[in-house]
Amino acid sequence: MVLKTRSSSSVVNELAAKLRRDIALGTLSPGARLNIEALKREHKVSHPSIREALALLAGEGYVSSEGNKGYRVLDSSFEDLSDATRLRAELECLGLQWSVSNSTPEWRAGVVAAHHMLSEVEEDMIDDPKGFVIEWDERNFQFHKTLISNCNSPRLMDTVANLYDLTRRYRLMAYSIAHKNHRDWLLKSAEEHVQLKNLAINGDIEAACRLLRDHTTKNVDQEGATLFNVPMSQ
């Protein structure tokens, strides 16, 4: 009998996903040193798999390499959050403009469907943010991705996806904590998603882009930085 084992790539990807989630939810704190031997024992994987997973996360902006000293979770940085968010907002607006200009029945139906999927988990997030924050973030990304999916620019879409990933840990850490400010923030976000859907499928490019930019960048103003618990430069 031949025993089936997981491929080394699947082990690395599974480990990276676990570490990514722990970093995003704050289980592994910003600035924390990642001990390779400890991770090896905890996750019961090989030394090379640990290093491959950490190298993958370094490329995604979750950890930094310290040479022979190993790896460390990247510190929270308002400048990092602001830079990635503002660039993402501008590129999404461009993608949305192109998508609306190329509007088709299939694209409009896709926007409606993606919004419906997002709206379902938005309701769950109100009562149990920590339990649904991962699913919410994935569906939120799918909605935003669908809005620009008719732009006919794979490179633009890939860049937006990378920028979304770079800021993911800030969103997950913020939205996984339940208190009144977050509840109000989520309700406001849900209302804006409804407006974005309607403006996009109705072809109002100017209003849709204006709302999308404001919707995306509100996380990097003074109020957003406070909500996201990101230290601001003095």
C-alpha positions as CSV (number, residue, x, y, z in Angstrom):
1,M,0.0,0.0,0.0
2,V,1.3,3.4,-1.0
3,L,0.8,6.1,1.7
4,K,-0.3,9.4,0.3
5,T,1.6,12.5,1.7
6,R,1.0,16.1,1.1
7,S,3.4,17.8,-1.4
8,S,6.0,20.2,0.0
9,S,4.3,23.0,-1.8
10,S,0.9,22.4,-0.1
11,V,2.6,22.2,3.3
12,V,4.3,25.5,2.6
13,N,1.1,27.1,1.4
14,E,-0.9,25.8,4.4
15,L,1.7,27.0,6.8
16,A,1.9,30.4,5.2
17,A,-1.9,30.7,5.4
18,K,-1.9,29.9,9.1
19,L,0.9,32.4,9.8
20,R,-0.8,35.0,7.6
21,R,-4.0,34.7,9.5
22,D,-2.2,34.9,12.9
23,I,-0.4,38.1,11.8
24,A,-3.5,39.6,10.3
25,L,-5.6,39.0,13.4
26,G,-2.9,40.2,15.8
27,T,-2.2,36.7,17.3
28,L,1.4,37.4,16.2
29,S,2.0,41.0,17.3
30,P,3.7,43.6,15.0
31,G,7.4,43.5,15.6
32,A,7.4,40.0,17.1
33,R,10.4,37.9,16.3
34,L,9.6,34.6,14.6
35,N,11.6,31.7,16.1
36,I,12.1,29.1,13.3
37,E,12.7,26.2,15.7
38,A,9.6,27.1,17.8
39,L,7.5,27.3,14.6
40,K,8.9,24.0,13.5
41,R,7.8,22.3,16.7
42,E,4.4,24.0,16.9
43,H,3.4,23.3,13.3
44,K,5.2,20.0,13.0
45,V,6.8,20.8,9.7
46,S,10.4,20.7,8.4
47,H,12.9,23.5,8.7
48,P,13.0,24.2,4.9
49,S,9.1,24.4,4.8
50,I,9.3,27.1,7.6
51,R,11.8,29.1,5.7
52,E,9.9,28.8,2.4
53,A,6.7,30.0,4.1
54,L,8.4,32.9,5.8
55,A,10.1,33.9,2.5
56,L,6.7,33.9,0.9
57,L,5.2,36.1,3.6
58,A,8.2,38.4,3.3
59,G,7.4,38.9,-0.3
60,E,3.8,39.7,0.6
61,G,4.8,42.3,3.1
62,Y,3.8,40.5,6.3
63,V,7.3,39.8,7.7
64,S,10.8,41.1,7.2
65,S,14.0,39.1,7.0
66,E,16.8,39.9,9.4
67,G,19.5,38.0,7.7
68,N,21.0,35.3,10.0
69,K,18.7,36.4,12.8
70,G,15.6,35.1,11.1
71,Y,12.3,36.9,10.6
72,R,10.2,39.5,12.3
73,V,6.5,40.5,11.9
74,L,6.5,43.9,10.3
75,D,5.6,46.8,12.5
76,S,2.4,48.7,11.9
77,S,3.0,51.8,9.9
78,F,0.6,54.5,9.0
79,E,2.8,55.6,6.1
80,D,2.7,52.0,4.7
81,L,-1.1,51.8,5.1
82,S,-1.6,55.2,3.6
83,D,0.7,54.7,0.6
84,A,-0.8,51.4,-0.4
85,T,-4.4,52.5,0.2
86,R,-4.2,55.7,-1.8
87,L,-2.5,54.0,-4.7
88,R,-5.1,51.2,-4.7
89,A,-7.9,53.8,-4.6
90,E,-6.6,55.6,-7.7
91,L,-6.1,52.4,-9.6
92,E,-9.5,51.0,-8.6
93,C,-11.1,54.2,-9.8
94,L,-9.3,53.9,-13.1
95,G,-10.4,50.3,-13.4
96,L,-14.0,51.2,-12.5
97,Q,-14.1,54.0,-15.1
98,W,-12.9,51.6,-17.8
99,S,-15.3,48.8,-16.6
100,V,-18.3,51.1,-16.7
101,S,-17.3,52.4,-20.1
102,N,-17.3,48.8,-21.3
103,S,-20.5,47.9,-19.5
104,T,-22.1,44.6,-20.5
105,P,-25.1,42.7,-19.1
106,E,-22.8,40.0,-17.8
107,W,-20.6,42.4,-15.9
108,R,-23.6,44.2,-14.4
109,A,-25.0,40.8,-13.3
110,G,-21.6,39.9,-11.8
111,V,-21.5,43.1,-9.8
112,V,-25.0,42.5,-8.4
113,A,-24.1,38.9,-7.5
114,A,-20.8,39.8,-5.8
115,H,-22.6,42.5,-3.8
116,H,-25.3,40.0,-2.7
117,M,-22.6,37.6,-1.4
118,L,-20.9,40.5,0.4
119,S,-24.1,41.8,2.0
120,E,-24.9,38.4,3.5
121,V,-21.6,38.3,5.5
122,E,-21.8,42.0,6.4
123,E,-24.9,41.2,8.5
124,D,-23.0,38.4,10.3
125,M,-20.0,40.7,10.9
126,I,-22.2,43.1,13.0
127,D,-22.8,40.4,15.6
128,D,-19.6,38.3,15.4
129,P,-16.8,40.2,13.8
130,K,-14.0,37.9,14.8
131,G,-15.9,34.8,13.6
132,F,-16.6,36.3,10.1
133,V,-13.8,38.7,9.5
134,I,-11.8,36.4,7.2
135,E,-14.9,35.6,5.1
136,W,-15.9,39.2,5.0
137,D,-12.5,40.3,3.8
138,E,-12.5,37.7,1.0
139,R,-16.0,38.7,-0.2
140,N,-15.2,42.4,0.1
141,F,-12.2,41.8,-2.2
142,Q,-14.4,39.8,-4.6
143,F,-16.9,42.7,-4.8
144,H,-14.2,45.3,-5.4
145,K,-12.5,43.0,-7.9
146,T,-15.8,42.5,-9.8
147,L,-16.3,46.3,-10.0
148,I,-13.1,46.6,-12.0
149,S,-13.2,43.2,-13.7
150,N,-14.5,44.7,-17.0
151,C,-11.5,47.0,-17.4
152,N,-9.6,44.7,-19.8
153,S,-6.3,45.2,-18.0
154,P,-5.0,42.1,-16.2
155,R,-2.0,44.0,-15.0
156,L,-4.1,46.7,-13.3
157,M,-6.2,44.1,-11.6
158,D,-3.1,42.2,-10.4
159,T,-1.6,45.4,-9.0
160,V,-4.8,46.2,-7.2
161,A,-4.9,42.7,-5.7
162,N,-1.4,43.0,-4.4
163,L,-2.1,46.4,-2.8
164,Y,-5.2,44.9,-1.2
165,D,-3.1,42.1,0.2
166,L,-0.6,44.5,1.6
167,T,-3.2,46.3,3.7
168,R,-5.2,43.2,4.6
169,R,-3.7,42.7,8.1
170,Y,-4.7,46.3,9.1
171,R,-8.4,45.6,8.1
172,L,-8.5,42.2,9.8
173,M,-7.0,43.4,13.1
174,A,-9.4,46.4,13.1
175,Y,-12.6,44.6,12.2
176,S,-12.0,41.5,14.3
177,I,-12.5,43.6,17.5
178,A,-16.1,44.4,18.4
179,H,-17.0,47.8,19.8
180,K,-19.4,50.6,18.9
181,N,-17.0,52.5,16.6
182,H,-16.4,49.4,14.5
183,R,-20.1,48.6,14.3
184,D,-20.8,52.1,13.0
185,W,-17.9,51.8,10.6
186,L,-19.2,48.5,9.2
187,L,-22.7,49.9,8.8
188,K,-21.4,52.9,6.9
189,S,-19.2,50.6,4.7
190,A,-22.2,48.4,3.9
191,E,-24.3,51.4,2.9
192,E,-21.5,52.6,0.6
193,H,-21.3,49.2,-1.0
194,V,-25.0,49.4,-2.0
195,Q,-24.4,52.9,-3.5
196,L,-21.3,51.7,-5.4
197,K,-23.2,48.8,-6.9
198,N,-26.1,51.0,-8.0
199,L,-23.9,53.7,-9.4
200,A,-21.8,51.2,-11.3
201,I,-24.6,49.3,-12.9
202,N,-26.5,52.5,-13.7
203,G,-23.4,53.9,-15.5
204,D,-22.7,57.0,-13.4
205,I,-18.9,57.0,-13.8
206,E,-18.2,60.3,-12.1
207,A,-20.3,59.6,-8.9
208,A,-19.1,56.0,-8.7
209,C,-15.4,56.9,-8.9
210,R,-15.8,59.8,-6.4
211,L,-17.6,57.4,-3.9
212,L,-15.1,54.6,-4.5
213,R,-12.1,56.9,-3.8
214,D,-13.7,58.2,-0.6
215,H,-14.8,54.8,0.5
216,T,-11.3,53.3,0.1
217,T,-9.2,56.2,1.5
218,K,-11.4,56.9,4.6
219,N,-9.2,54.3,6.4
220,V,-6.1,56.6,6.2
221,D,-7.5,59.8,7.6
222,Q,-7.1,60.7,11.3
223,E,-10.3,58.9,12.2
224,G,-9.3,55.8,10.2
225,A,-5.9,55.6,11.7
226,T,-7.4,55.7,15.2
227,L,-9.9,53.0,14.3
228,F,-7.2,50.8,12.8
229,N,-4.9,51.4,15.8
230,V,-2.0,52.4,13.5
231,P,0.6,54.8,15.0
232,M,0.7,58.1,13.1
233,S,3.9,60.1,12.5
234,Q,4.3,63.2,14.7
